[in-house]
Amino acid sequence: MDQQVIIDALVQVARKRRLLAAGPAQRLGDYAKQKGLANLDDLRRWLKAGDGLSAHLANQLLELIPSAEIRPLGPYIPLAHLADGGMGSVWLACSPKNEMVVVKTMRKSLPPGMDKSHGTEFMRRFEREAKITMQLTHPNVVRCLDSGQAEDGTPYMVLEYVDSGDLKDLVERRGGLPEGLALAILYQAADGLAEAHRIRLVHRDIKPPNIFVNQQGQAMLADFGIARSTESNRTMLTMEGAIVGSPLYMSPEQIVTDPNLDIRSDIYALGAVLYYCLAGAAPFDGKLQEVLHKHCTASIPDIRKLRPAIGEPTAQIIATCMQKERGKRFKDPEELRSAIANVLVKLGLTPKSAIEEDTRQGDLSGRDGAAFTPSADMPTVATSLSGNSEQQTIVADLRGGSTAAASNADLLDAEPTIPMSTGDIMTIAANLLALDDPSAVPQATMATRAMSAGGGPDCVRTQTLATAVMGSGSPRYSAPKLPERVDGGLDLALTGDWLSLLPADAGDPSGVVLFARPKLTMGKLREPPVDLCLRYYPVATHKDNLQRISRNHLCLRYDAVENHCVVDDQGSPNGTMLDGVSVKPGQSVPLENDTDNVLVVANIVVLRLRPVPRRSDPQPALDGAPPASGSAICGIEHGHGYDAIVITRPENRPEMAYVQVLRQVTIGGPGAQVALAGARTRASTQVACYDGKWIWRPSGDTTTPWKALAPGTKLDCGGKVLVAQKGDYTHF
């Protein structure tokens, strides 16, 4: 077995089980490769020793690596455990060709509480899924490569390993998709569905986790585990009165268990998925019964209320797909595909072109760059609504997390037993680095549609999708029509690149220290060259341990060329650890974008570093103030790809925070970029630099004028009053 297959499996299981984000997972793989791990025994020994890893991460990974007692599944060798449900398991495995595959198994024995008839139904579903998927040989469908029984009689099926993430991951990480990209993905998904329609299948579980985009630019439809034939002589495996599918994307006729379900039910689901891609949330939300009721009775939501820049033809596609009466929908995937193609051409894009994964981040026009929180997906369910409250739920996706859910279950509020989507069971999303690498989406240099010299909207040239997804759709932030304003001038504003916001009450441990510097040096010194003095409070109690921190331990910097935020270890003898993986002395490691990166310094101080992407265009001038001179390195006049890097202290004195202010930051209660511990309200204050001077205004309305942040200014930060003053080492 090749070493790289083992390393790839380690990286992907850490990524898909959400132990690590993509960047740290890749560093984990690089670190493991340097250890010369030649086989699974070497990997187990390394994880048991925990060499270079946090004990917690090493133990988590060790639990996911198969023990020496786990036998091969036919000719396939299990490498890493993806999921475990009531009826089976899913593994990353190595094929006889030394390639990564996904192997889905079925338990031989019934789980406790399940009668024999249900077990027989699951076995039939399992066998039928393998048979159906092997018939679907289409570039837009995840393939079933093999099936069989292991030596001990365990049934298994082998699925194609897809080197991508699912659509749910993509939307969550991007904060919504540009119009052109969303349509391009749905075009190819409809192409895959057309193949299923050709052999008279209804998928019945189309949702974002069941659609993938691989590195070759192909959207792929996955998981035919609950698909049903529309043939008149079909075998019925679903119990009478049972509702099967994913509530957030189910058609009205699927909800009422229409026995004559056809492909138009899947058309409805694709419309709901398109809405999700653009809105970042499913069309309807609420508890299970509320969602089902809305699908049957509520008006179709208008995507343009959330995204005014979305074109009328795209909104009409969603509306046509999601008609309550199936006779008013597109009659089949081919008709839907044709409608999408027409819109793509009008957007200057070429249908059938490869989809580019490196799409623009964000693109939620109409939300003023507000933070985006995706909605949770309901799991796939097969719930009895026949009125028999004792009837058990039939789970159709082998996860086993909801085997006895009652019909009034609140699936949105419930926490699944295993945090894995159905798409995780069907296939594994590999090599997600391109989706998460902040350098791959430098917003300040994002390409726009090709224009003629006139530059007008009517002069759009034809593009391929591979180039257009970088620039199609409206931007996340729009250019200001007028310069923002400052009231009262800036003569009284604090100047310099170091500011402290401290409580008026000397007994309050809260505080925020802000640095308008592209590079922060951290260490134990309270003097230059250190900017941020690392402390564990009370200092007198931990004085000896603090000596382990180097005088100049590490640097946190913004790399404007690569457009990412980086941690540089300064050769510290007692080490730096980022997300559970050791940083080599002198090594530079990029931070994950818009997420908490856990930094452990000398095994003493724990910090969370969160890079905040830029939310607005540069302001080279403010109405009421002189134009920016260009002498300051940080400020809202600059087009840095990030507004700030927020640094918090989760384990010790969490009331204190630090911010590397590249442009601006919000400070206050829940929802602010710096959410203060002990905040009593949602009030927040926006603090920024402009031309070397500090300014502020209440958060939430970009039309509110800025004010000079003068010494002694009192700011409402989540119900806490913080007072502005010039920064000083005594504040550490």
Backbone hydrogen bonds, N-H to C=O, Kabsch-Sander energy under -0.5 kcal/mol:
donor,donor_aa,acceptor,acceptor_aa,energy
5,V,2,D,-0.5
6,I,2,D,-1.2
7,I,3,Q,-2.3
8,D,4,Q,-2.9
9,A,5,V,-2.1
10,L,6,I,-2.0
11,V,7,I,-2.5
12,Q,8,D,-2.6
13,V,9,A,-2.4
14,A,10,L,-1.9
15,R,11,V,-1.8
16,K,12,Q,-3.3
17,R,13,V,-2.1
18,R,15,R,-1.1
19,L,14,A,-2.1
20,L,14,A,-1.9
25,A,21,A,-2.4
26,Q,22,A,-2.3
27,R,23,G,-2.1
28,L,24,P,-2.4
29,G,25,A,-2.0
30,D,26,Q,-2.4
31,Y,27,R,-2.6
32,A,28,L,-2.6
33,K,29,G,-2.3
34,Q,30,D,-1.8
35,K,31,Y,-0.9
35,K,32,A,-0.5
36,G,33,K,-1.7
37,L,32,A,-1.0
38,A,36,G,-0.5
43,L,39,N,-1.8
44,R,40,L,-2.6
45,R,41,D,-2.3
46,W,42,D,-2.4
47,L,43,L,-2.4
48,K,44,R,-2.3
49,A,45,R,-2.0
50,G,46,W,-1.9
51,D,46,W,-0.9
53,L,50,G,-1.8
54,S,580,G,-2.2
58,A,54,S,-2.6
59,N,55,A,-2.2
60,Q,56,H,-2.2
61,L,57,L,-2.5
62,L,58,A,-2.3
63,E,59,N,-1.6
64,L,60,Q,-0.6
64,L,61,L,-1.1
65,I,61,L,-0.9
65,I,62,L,-0.6
70,I,67,S,-1.5
73,L,76,Y,-2.9
74,G,72,P,-0.9
76,Y,73,L,-1.8
77,I,94,C,-2.0
79,L,92,L,-3.6
80,A,92,L,-1.6
81,H,64,L,-2.8
82,L,80,A,-0.6
82,L,90,V,-2.5
83,A,90,V,-1.4
85,G,88,G,-3.0
90,V,83,A,-2.3
91,W,103,V,-2.9
92,L,80,A,-3.0
93,A,101,V,-2.7
94,C,77,I,-2.3
95,S,99,E,-2.8
98,N,95,S,-2.2
101,V,93,A,-2.5
102,V,159,L,-2.2
103,V,91,W,-2.8
104,K,102,V,-0.5
104,K,157,M,-2.8
105,T,89,S,-3.2
105,T,103,V,-0.5
106,M,155,P,-2.1
107,R,87,M,-2.8
114,M,111,P,-1.8
115,D,113,G,-0.5
119,G,115,D,-1.8
120,T,116,K,-2.4
121,E,117,S,-1.9
122,F,118,H,-2.4
123,M,119,G,-2.1
124,R,120,T,-2.3
125,R,121,E,-2.6
126,F,122,F,-2.7
127,E,123,M,-2.6
128,R,124,R,-2.7
129,E,125,R,-3.0
130,A,126,F,-1.9
131,K,127,E,-2.1
132,I,128,R,-3.3
133,T,129,E,-2.7
134,M,130,A,-1.9
135,Q,131,K,-0.9
135,Q,132,I,-1.0
136,L,132,I,-0.9
136,L,133,T,-0.5
137,T,135,Q,-1.3
138,H,136,L,-0.9
141,V,138,H,-1.9
142,V,221,L,-2.5
144,C,133,T,-0.6
145,L,143,R,-0.6
145,L,158,V,-2.7
146,D,158,V,-1.3
148,G,156,Y,-2.3
150,A,154,T,-2.7
153,G,150,A,-2.0
156,Y,148,G,-2.6
157,M,104,K,-2.3
158,V,146,D,-3.3
159,L,102,V,-3.7
159,L,157,M,-0.5
160,E,143,R,-2.7
162,V,160,E,-0.6
162,V,428,I,-0.8
163,D,161,Y,-0.5
164,S,162,V,-2.1
167,L,208,P,-1.2
167,L,211,I,-2.6
168,K,208,P,-0.6
170,L,166,D,-2.1
171,V,167,L,-2.6
172,E,168,K,-2.4
173,R,169,D,-2.7
174,R,170,L,-2.0
175,G,171,V,-1.7
176,G,171,V,-1.6
177,L,277,C,-2.4
182,A,178,P,-2.4
183,L,179,E,-2.2
184,A,180,G,-2.2
185,I,181,L,-2.4
186,L,182,A,-2.2
187,Y,183,L,-2.4
188,Q,184,A,-1.6
189,A,185,I,-2.3
190,A,186,L,-2.5
191,D,187,Y,-1.4
192,G,188,Q,-2.1
193,L,189,A,-2.3
194,A,190,A,-1.9
195,E,191,D,-1.1
196,A,192,G,-1.5
197,H,193,L,-2.6
198,R,194,A,-1.8
199,I,195,E,-1.2
200,R,197,H,-1.7
201,L,196,A,-2.0
202,V,228,R,-2.9
210,N,207,K,-2.1
211,I,208,P,-1.7
212,F,220,M,-2.5
213,V,165,G,-1.3
214,N,218,Q,-2.6
217,G,214,N,-1.9
220,M,212,F,-2.9
221,L,140,N,-2.8
222,A,210,N,-2.8
227,A,224,F,-1.2
228,R,202,V,-2.5
230,T,200,R,-2.2
234,R,231,E,-1.4
236,M,234,R,-0.5
237,L,235,T,-0.6
242,A,239,M,-1.8
243,I,383,T,-2.5
244,V,242,A,-0.5
245,G,381,V,-2.6
249,Y,246,S,-2.3
250,M,247,P,-0.8
255,I,251,S,-1.9
256,V,252,P,-1.9
257,T,254,Q,-0.9
258,D,253,E,-2.7
261,L,258,D,-0.9
265,S,262,D,-2.2
266,D,262,D,-0.5
266,D,263,I,-0.6
267,I,263,I,-1.5
268,Y,264,R,-1.8
269,A,265,S,-1.7
270,L,266,D,-2.2
271,G,267,I,-1.9
272,A,268,Y,-2.0
273,V,269,A,-2.3
274,L,270,L,-2.4
275,Y,271,G,-2.1
276,Y,272,A,-2.1
277,C,273,V,-2.5
278,L,274,L,-1.7
279,A,275,Y,-2.9
280,G,276,Y,-2.7
288,L,409,A,-0.6
291,V,287,K,-2.8
292,L,288,L,-2.4
293,H,289,Q,-2.2
294,K,290,E,-2.3
295,H,291,V,-2.2
296,C,292,L,-1.3
297,T,293,H,-1.8
298,A,294,K,-1.7
303,I,301,P,-0.7
305,K,302,D,-1.7
306,L,303,I,-1.1
307,R,303,I,-2.7
310,I,307,R,-2.1
315,A,311,G,-2.0
316,Q,312,E,-2.3
317,I,313,P,-1.7
318,I,314,T,-1.8
319,A,315,A,-2.2
320,T,316,Q,-2.7
321,C,317,I,-2.5
322,M,318,I,-2.1
323,Q,320,T,-1.2
326,R,324,K,-0.6
328,K,325,E,-2.0
329,R,326,R,-1.3
336,L,332,D,-1.8
337,R,333,P,-3.0
338,S,334,E,-2.1
339,A,335,E,-1.9
340,I,336,L,-2.4
341,A,337,R,-2.4
342,N,338,S,-1.9
343,V,339,A,-1.5
344,L,340,I,-2.6
345,V,341,A,-2.3
346,K,342,N,-1.8
347,L,343,V,-1.7
348,G,345,V,-1.6
349,L,344,L,-2.9
353,S,350,T,-1.5
355,I,217,G,-2.3
357,E,355,I,-0.5
359,T,357,E,-3.0
360,R,469,V,-1.3
362,G,174,R,-2.4
365,S,363,D,-1.2
367,R,364,L,-1.5
370,A,367,R,-2.0
375,S,280,G,-0.9
381,V,245,G,-3.9
383,T,243,I,-1.6
385,L,241,G,-1.7
385,L,383,T,-0.5
389,S,387,G,-1.1
391,Q,388,N,-1.8
394,I,382,A,-2.1
395,V,393,T,-0.7
396,A,394,I,-0.5
403,T,400,G,-0.5
405,A,402,S,-1.2
409,A,406,A,-1.8
411,L,409,A,-1.1
414,A,410,D,-1.5
420,M,418,I,-2.9
424,D,421,S,-0.6
425,I,421,S,-1.1
426,M,422,T,-2.0
427,T,423,G,-2.4
430,A,162,V,-1.9
430,A,428,I,-0.7
434,A,431,N,-0.5
435,L,432,L,-1.3
436,D,432,L,-1.1
436,D,433,L,-0.7
437,D,433,L,-2.2
440,A,437,D,-1.9
441,V,438,P,-1.2
443,Q,441,V,-0.9
445,T,442,P,-1.5
446,M,443,Q,-1.3
449,R,471,G,-0.6
452,S,459,C,-0.7
455,G,452,S,-1.5
459,C,456,G,-1.9
460,V,457,P,-0.6
461,R,450,A,-1.9
463,Q,348,G,-2.9
465,L,350,T,-0.6
467,T,464,T,-0.8
468,A,464,T,-2.2
469,V,465,L,-2.1
470,M,467,T,-1.0
471,G,468,A,-1.9
472,S,468,A,-3.4
486,V,623,D,-2.8
487,D,706,W,-3.0
493,A,490,L,-1.2
494,L,709,L,-2.7
496,G,692,G,-1.2
499,L,514,L,-2.8
500,S,725,Q,-2.9
501,L,512,V,-3.0
502,L,500,S,-0.6
502,L,723,V,-2.2
504,A,721,V,-0.9
506,A,504,A,-0.6
508,D,505,D,-1.9
511,G,655,E,-1.5
512,V,501,L,-2.4
513,V,657,A,-2.2
514,L,499,L,-3.4
514,L,512,V,-0.5
515,F,659,V,-2.8
516,A,497,D,-1.9
517,R,515,F,-1.3
520,L,556,L,-3.1
522,M,520,L,-0.5
522,M,554,L,-3.2
523,G,532,L,-1.4
524,K,550,S,-1.7
525,L,551,R,-0.9
530,V,527,E,-1.6
531,D,521,T,-2.6
532,L,521,T,-2.4
533,C,531,D,-0.7
534,L,523,G,-2.9
534,L,532,L,-0.5
541,T,538,P,-0.6
542,H,538,P,-1.5
543,K,540,A,-0.6
546,L,542,H,-2.2
547,Q,543,K,-0.7
547,Q,544,D,-1.0
548,R,545,N,-1.9
549,I,546,L,-1.4
553,H,522,M,-1.4
553,H,550,S,-0.6
554,L,522,M,-1.9
555,C,568,D,-2.5
556,L,520,L,-2.8
557,R,555,C,-0.5
557,R,566,V,-2.6
558,Y,518,P,-2.6
559,D,557,R,-0.6
559,D,564,H,-3.0
560,A,558,Y,-0.9
563,N,559,D,-1.6
564,H,559,D,-1.3
566,V,557,R,-3.0
567,V,589,V,-2.8
568,D,555,C,-2.9
568,D,566,V,-0.5
569,D,567,V,-0.6
569,D,587,Q,-2.5
570,Q,553,H,-2.4
575,G,572,S,-0.9
576,T,583,V,-0.6
577,M,600,V,-2.4
578,L,581,V,-2.6
579,D,577,M,-0.5
579,D,598,V,-3.3
581,V,578,L,-1.6
582,S,52,G,-2.7
583,V,576,T,-3.1
584,K,582,S,-0.6
587,Q,584,K,-2.6
589,V,567,V,-2.7
591,L,565,C,-3.3
593,N,436,D,-0.6
594,D,611,P,-1.3
595,T,592,E,-0.8
597,N,595,T,-0.5
597,N,609,L,-2.4
598,V,596,D,-0.5
599,L,597,N,-0.6
599,L,607,L,-3.3
600,V,577,M,-2.9
601,V,599,L,-0.5
601,V,605,V,-3.0
602,A,575,G,-2.4
602,A,600,V,-0.6
604,I,601,V,-2.6
605,V,601,V,-1.6
607,L,599,L,-3.0
607,L,605,V,-0.5
608,R,648,T,-2.2
609,L,597,N,-2.8
610,R,608,R,-0.5
610,R,646,V,-2.6
612,V,644,A,-3.3
614,R,641,G,-2.4
619,Q,636,I,-2.6
623,D,484,E,-3.1
625,A,622,L,-2.0
628,A,620,P,-2.0
635,G,662,L,-2.3
636,I,689,C,-2.7
638,H,635,G,-1.8
643,D,612,V,-2.8
644,A,612,V,-1.2
645,I,660,Q,-1.7
646,V,610,R,-2.6
647,I,658,Y,-3.2
648,T,608,R,-2.2
648,T,646,V,-0.5
649,R,656,M,-0.7
656,M,653,R,-1.8
657,A,511,G,-2.1
658,Y,647,I,-3.0
659,V,513,V,-2.4
660,Q,645,I,-2.6
661,V,515,F,-2.4
661,V,659,V,-1.0
662,L,643,D,-1.1
662,L,660,Q,-1.0
663,R,643,D,-2.8
664,Q,643,D,-0.7
665,V,687,V,-2.3
667,I,685,T,-2.7
668,G,674,V,-2.5
669,G,683,A,-1.6
672,A,669,G,-2.1
674,V,666,T,-2.1
675,A,673,Q,-0.7
676,L,668,G,-2.8
676,L,674,V,-0.8
679,A,676,L,-1.7
680,R,718,G,-3.1
681,T,718,G,-1.2
685,T,667,I,-2.9
686,Q,697,R,-3.2
687,V,665,V,-3.0
687,V,685,T,-0.6
688,A,695,I,-2.4
689,C,663,R,-1.7
690,Y,693,K,-2.8
693,K,690,Y,-1.4
694,W,494,L,-2.4
695,I,688,A,-2.8
696,W,707,K,-2.3
697,R,686,Q,-1.6
699,S,684,S,-2.2
701,D,698,P,-0.6
704,T,701,D,-1.6
706,W,485,R,-3.4
707,K,696,W,-2.2
708,A,487,D,-0.6
709,L,694,W,-2.4
710,A,708,A,-1.3
712,G,724,A,-2.9
713,T,710,A,-2.1
715,L,713,T,-0.5
715,L,722,L,-3.0
717,C,715,L,-0.8
717,C,720,K,-3.3
718,G,683,A,-1.4
718,G,716,D,-0.6
720,K,717,C,-1.2
722,L,715,L,-2.2
722,L,720,K,-0.7
723,V,502,L,-3.7
724,A,713,T,-2.3
725,Q,500,S,-2.0
727,G,498,W,-1.8
731,H,728,D,-1.9
732,F,729,Y,-1.8
